[in-house]
Amino acid sequence: MRITPLLRWFLLAATPAIFAATADPTESLAGVIDFHCHSSPDTVSRSINSFEVVRQARAAGMRGLVLKNHFVSTAALAQLAMQEVGGIEVFGGIVLNRSAGGINAEAVRRMTQVEGHRGKIVWLPTFDAENQVRFSHEDRPFVAVVKDGKPVPALAEIFQLAADNDVIFATGHSSPAESLIVLAAAKQAGVKRLLVTHVLSDSTHATIEQMKRMAELGAVMEFTWLAHIGGVAGPIPTARASKAVPVSEAARAIHEVGAEHFLISSDLGQANNPVHTVGLRMFITALRAEGITDRELELVTRQNPARLLGLDP
């Protein structure tokens, strides 16, 4: 039986149990950078450890990846992976959730000073973001990033640190409206590297018009494969209710806003979900089925993430 793009997409979306079997093994990941990799050890269940993520990426010919943890800095882990595995660019960062002290400039400062200087990203709060807590209808403390239509005062020092150290400022789980406010302020403060975290996920879902405004501010926007398969298999209860976003929405955004403004990543590592390399191949295959060209794929998988990380594209 011939596997058409439509049938392949149906198989990919059907169930996590057949992910590995339906990923196209001929899809090259040479030179690709995955900007969003979860792995163990972590505070929640993960399917694969950090060194193995790096080994698999290197074996697939990938150029690099970013290790992400919602609750601890990954700058030291990235440097350790560079030393112990090598042969691939590995980066980390810090998420300003409550475990990091919220909008805590000292935590960011120390992240930038970790040996090897692999800490390249500061994410605004994710699971502790005010937007995420309210979206999930939870009754617990949160970290605000915008108040009365302006960035909270503590962000001024974060902007300065990001500008001085040439690190990426990412929006975390801020709402699109919040993201536009903080991106504009970060740009005005001299931050040159701006990233909108999973711009199509449930709690952070932006409209085409909002994406165009983000692009005008110079931000790169991230599409994650996790957003397109849903959070059913995820280890965090509030994430399991997230609905799968049609890949056609990502394709439409690429066509209407421009491929130069986006990157794709896996956001994988959850128990029962595919591993990162499998997820990336699935994502690329699904985008091809939606009419995304080789040139556009080159931009969103290789050139844009390299440029954002300060690597030669």
N, C-alpha and C positions, 0 to 999 in steps of 0.2 A: 504493500500500500504506500502510495506517495504521501509524504508529510508536507502538506501545504502550509504556508505561513499561518493561515487561520486555524488549521487543525493543531499546529504546533502550539499556538497561543492558548488554545483550549486545554491542551495537555499540561502546559506549564502552569495554568491557573487552577487546575482541577483539585490538586491535593498536595500537601508537602511530601507525602510518601513517595511520589514519583518525580520529585524535582531533579535528582541527580540523573535519572534515566532519560529525562527529556531535555536537559541542557545540551545545546549544540556543541559537541567537543571540538568541532572544526573552527569555531569562532575564536580568532586570535586575540589574546590579551597582551600581546607584546607592546610595551611602552605605556600601558594603561596605568592610571593612578586611582586607587580607591580612597576616597576622602573620609570614609565613615565606617570604621571596623571595630566592632565590639568583640571581646574575647575574655577568656579567664586568665588569671584569677580576677573575680569580680564579686560584688555583693549579691548578685543574682545569678541564676543558672546560665551558663554559656556552653555552647556546643564544642568549642575548640580553644586551645590555649594560645596565648599571644605569639609565642615563637613559631607554633605550627602555622598560624595565619601567615606569618612572614615567609616561612619556608614554602608554603603552597603558592603564594604570590610570586616568589622568586622563580619557582619551578615553571610557572605559567608564562614567564618572561615579562612580568609586570615591572614597571619602573619604580613604583613606590606605593605607599599607603600611609594612612593616618590612623593610629590607635586611639580610640575614644573610650572614656569611662565617665559615667555621669557623676561619680562621687569622689574620685581621686585623680590627681594629675598623672598624665601618662608620659611626661617629658623624660623621666628617668627610665621608664620601661622602653621607650623608643631608642634611647641611647644604648641600653643593654642589648636590645635586639640587633642594633647595628654592629655591636661588638661580637655577639655570640653567633649570629646568623650571617649577616653581611650580604653583599652582592645586590642590594636593593636599598632605596631610600625609605627610611622609616621616620615618621614624625609623630609628635604627640601634642598635648595641650592641656588646658584646664577648663572645666565647666563651673561656672559660678553659682552652683547650687548651695544649699544651706551647709552642706558638709565642708565646703571651702570658705565658709563665712559669708556667703552671699556676695554682694558687690564689694569684694575685698581686694584692694590694690596690692597689699603686701603679698597675698597668695600669687597674684599674677607676676609681681616682681621676682619672687623666688622661682617661679616656673621658668622665667626667661634666663635665669642664672644657672640652671642645672647643667652640669658637665655635658659637653657635646652640643649644647644649644639646639636640641631637637624639638624643644617646645615651641611650636609655631602658631598655635591657635588659642584664642581665648573665646570661649562660647558663653553667651549670656545664659541664665538659668534654663534648664530643660524641665525635668520633672517637678522642680520647685518653683517654676515660673508662675507668676500670678495668672497669666493667661491659661496655662496648662491646668492648674488647680481648679480654676473656675470652670474651664471646659469639661473637666472630669467630674464636676459636681462634688468635689471633696471639701471637707471641713478640716483644714489643717493650715499651719503657717506656710507662707509663700514668700518669694523674693520679688519685689516690684522693680521694674526698670523704667517705668514712665509714671509720672504723677502730674495731674493738671495739664496734660498735653505736652509736658517737657521731660527730658531724661532726668532721672533722680540725680541729685547733686554728686553722689559718690561716683557716678560714671565718668565724671570729668577726668579723674586721675587714671581711670582705666583707659580712656581714649589717649591720654598722654603717653602712658606706658606702651600702648600698641603702636603709636606713631614713632616713639623714640627707638623701639626695638624692632620695628618693621615686621610685626606679627599680624596675623589675620584676626580681624574682629568679626565674630559670627553671632547671629541673632538668637541662637538657641530655640526655645519654644515660645518666643514672643509672637504675639498676633501680628498679622500683616501691617495693621495701623501702627502698632508699637514699633515694628521693625523700621518702617519708613521714618519715624521720628528719630530713632537712635542712629540709623544709618546717616541721616542728614547731619546730625550733630557730630558723629565720628568723622565724617568727611571734612567738616568745617574745622575740626581739631587737628587735621593733618594725617588722619589714618588713611593709608593708601590701599590696603588690602581688606576688602569687605565681602562677607559671605552671608547669604540668606540660607539658613539651615532648613532642609527639606521643605521647600516652598509649596508642596502639594499635599503634605500630610494633613490629617483631620484638623488638628488644633491650630495649624499654621497655614492653612490653605489660602493662597492669594489669588485674586482675580487677574485676568490678563492686564487690565489697566494698572493694577498695583505692581505687577511685574515690570511693566514698561517704566513706571516711576522708579522702581528699584534699579533697573538698568541705567536710567539717566543719572542716578547717583554713583554709578560706577561699580555696583555690586554684582558679584557672580551669584547665581541662584542654583541651589542643589536639588536635584531629583534623586530620590532614594528608591531602590527596588523594594524595600520593606513597605513603602507606602502603596505599592501596586499589588502586593500579595496580602496585605492586611496583617493585623497583629494577633491572629488567632493562636499561633504557637508561641507567642512571646511569654517571658517569665514574669512580667509585671502586670498585675490584674487590670489596671486602668488602660493599658495599651492593648489588651486583648479585644476590646470592643471596637477598635478602629476598623473602618471599612476599607476595602481595597479600592484604590483610585484607578480608573481606566487608564491604560498607557496612552490612549488617544489624547488625554489632557496634556501630558508631557509633550507629545508630538505637536499638538496645536500651539503650545507655548513656544516651542522651538521655531515653528514656522512664522508665528506672528510677532515674536519679540526678537528673535535672532539667536542662532546657535552660539554665537560668540559670548552670550551672557549666561550660559548654563554649564554645569558639569553634572555627571551622574556618579552615584556611589551605591554601595550595597546596603549599608546600615544593618548588616547581618551579624550573626554570632549567637542568635537566640537558639535555645534548645528546640529541636525538631524542624527548624528552618534550614534551607540549604547553606552550605559554606559560602564564603565570600566569592571565590572564583566562579563557582557554579552560578551564583546569583547574578554576577556581572555578565556572564555569557547569556543568561536568560534575558536580562534587561536589554542587551544589545540586539539580540534576536527579535525581541518584541518591538523595539523601536524600528528595526528594519521593516517589520511587517506593517508598520504604520507610515512607511514612506520616508523615513529619515535616511538621508544619503550618506555615503562613505565620508564625504567631506564634513558633513555635520557631525557624524560620529567621531571623526578625528578630533574635532574641536572639543566636544563634551567629555570625551574619555581621556584624552592625552594633552592637548595643547592648553586648554583653559585651566585644568588643575595644576599643570606644571607652572604656568605663568603665575597663578595665585600663590604658589609655594616659593616663588622666586627662582625656579629652575629654568634652564634654557628650554623653551618650548620646541 
